[in-house]
């Protein structure tokens, strides 16, 4: 299975790429910095050099040739301003959806955020509010793509522990933390769970093994 991951050098993406390579899949990660390529190669992923903020759906679709699925795991990252929340967290996610449709790739996994809603009012700082609105707008745009078998994953507050392999995964979980390693494990499981297409899921740490949590959604 060939999976192309946007934001291929991100913390969740690197964990996911390693998991996919270890199980015999063919992960590929889109990166914009050439110096990141060897990090992907080291864990068994193919680096694809492209700037998602400076390309077209047609150019991106060419990188998706032969892919079975795409994962949007890109993000402007901490310290970035409101403008890049829009150009990366919103626009690049929509770009990947458009490119996937052009390339005939139906399976699309979106790494979103708990609380993302393009229409809600947030009692937060302006940049964080823009981020959540951008994620919500991207989720809405992906949901509107009839040509995609999408699943939107909304993790709680991300932490950097080793992961427990046990999660809570449902349409609504309530607030909570979750390790990036467990987010990656859930994404890997969702890729081979086509019955989860059309679902928007929240994810936190929990008591259910990842495989069982995903299987329960079928």
N, C-alpha and C positions, 0 to 999 in steps of 0.2 A: 504494500500500500504506500503510495507516494503522497505525502502531506506537505503542503507549502505553508509556512508560518510567517506571517507578517510581524515585524518586530523581532526578528530571529535571534537577536543578541540580548533580549530582555531576560529578566530573572526567571519568569515563568517559562518563557520560550526555551531557554537553554535546558531547563529541567525536563520539559516535554520532549525536546529533541533527543535527549539522552535516553529517555524511556522508550521512545519509538525505535531508535536504533538498536537498543538492547533486545527488543522483541522481534527484530528482523524486518521492520518497516524501512522505508526510504524517506526520512525527513529532509526537508530543505528549508532553510531560513533566509528571509529577505533582510539584508543589512545594507546600510548606506555608507559605512566606513570600511574601506578595504582591510584595515588592520584587524577587524573583527573576524575575518574569514577563517583564520587558523583556529580560533576558539571553537567554531562550529565543526571544522574538520576533525578536531581532536576528539570530539564526542560522537563522531560518525554521521554528522549532518552535512548536507551540501549547501555551501553559501551561494546566495544569489544577490549580486550587487545591484541595488536600485534605491533611489531616493523616493519614497512614497509621496513626498511633498512637491516633487518636481517631475512627475510623469503623467501618462495618460492611461485610461483603461486598456487601450489597445496594446501599449508597450508592456503593461503589467500582465495582460492576458498571455503574452508570448512566454512568460516565465512559468505559467501555469499549465503549459502543454504536458499532457500525460499525468496530471495530478488527479488523485481520487478525492481529495478534500483540501480545504484551506482553513486556517485558523487565524483570526485577527487577535494578536497579542501585543500590538504596538501601543505605545503611549508616549506622550510628550515628556513625561517624567517629572519628578519633584524639582522645583526651582524654575520651571518654565512658566512663561506668562500666559495670559488668557488667550492670546492669539493662537499660540501653538496647541492649546487644548482643542481649538476648532479645526486647525489644519491637520492635526494628527488624529486625535481621539474621535473626531467626527468625520472629517472629510476623507481621511485615508481608509477608514472602515467602509465607507460607502464606495470608494474607489475599488477596494478589493471585491466587494459584492458585484459591482458592475463588470469587473474583469473576469470574475468567476463565471458569470453568465455568458460573457463572450467566449470563454474557453470551454464552456460546456461542463463545468465542475459544479455539481449540485450541492455537495455537502459543505456547509459553512458553519464553523463554530466561532462565536463571538465571546471574547473575554470582556465583559462589561464591569459594572460596579454595583454593589448593593446601594439602593437609593437613587439610581439613575432614572431621571424622568425629565423629559424635555419641557414639560409644562408646569412642574411643581415650583413652589417657592421654598427656598432654602435659607435657614437661619445660619449662614456660614459666611466665610470671607468671600469676596467677589471672585477670586480665581478658582476656588474650590467649587463655588456655585456654577461657574462657567464650565468646569470639568464635568460635573454631574449632568448639566444640561446637554453638553456635547455628547456624552455617552448615551443619554436617553434619546437624543435625536438620531444617533447612529443606529441604536437598537430599533427605533421606529422604521428607519429606512430599510434595514435588512429584513424586518418582518414583512415589508411591503413587496419584497422581491418574490414573485410567484415561481420563478425559475430555480429557487434555492431551497434545499432542505436544511433549514437553519436551526441551530440551537443556541440560545443566549444564556451564558453562565455569568451570574452576578455574585462574585465572592464577597464575603465580609472583609473586615480590616485584615490586610495581609501581614503575615509575620514570616520570619526567616528560620524557623526551627527545622528539624530534620523530617518533619511530617510523621503522622501517626498511622496513616492508612485508614483512618476512621473518620467519617464525616457525617454531616446532616445535609441532605440534598433534597430540596422540595420547592414548590412554587413560592412558598413563604416559609422562612426559617426563623425570623427574628434576627436581631443584631447579634454579631459575634465575630470572633477572629477565626482565621484559617491560615495554615502554613502554605506558602507558595508551592512546596513539594506536593501537598495534597491537591492543590488546584491543578497542577500538571497531571497528577495521577487520574483525576476525574476527567480531564480533557482527553487523555489517552483512551479511557474507557468509553467516553461518549463517541469517539470517532468510529467505534465498531458497534454502536448501538443506534441503528437507523430509526428505531421506533421512538427515539427522543426528539426527532425533527418536529419543529413547530412549538417547542416548549421554551419558556423562559424560567430559569431555575436560579434559586438562591443557594449559596453554599457557605457553610460554617464548619468548624470542628464539631465532631459528634461521636457517636458510638457505633455506627454502622460501617462495616468494611466497604471500601469504595466499590468493588464489583457488585456487592449486594445492593448498595444504594442506587447504582445505575440500573441494575436489573429490575428493581422495584418500580421503576418509571415506565416499564414496557406495558 
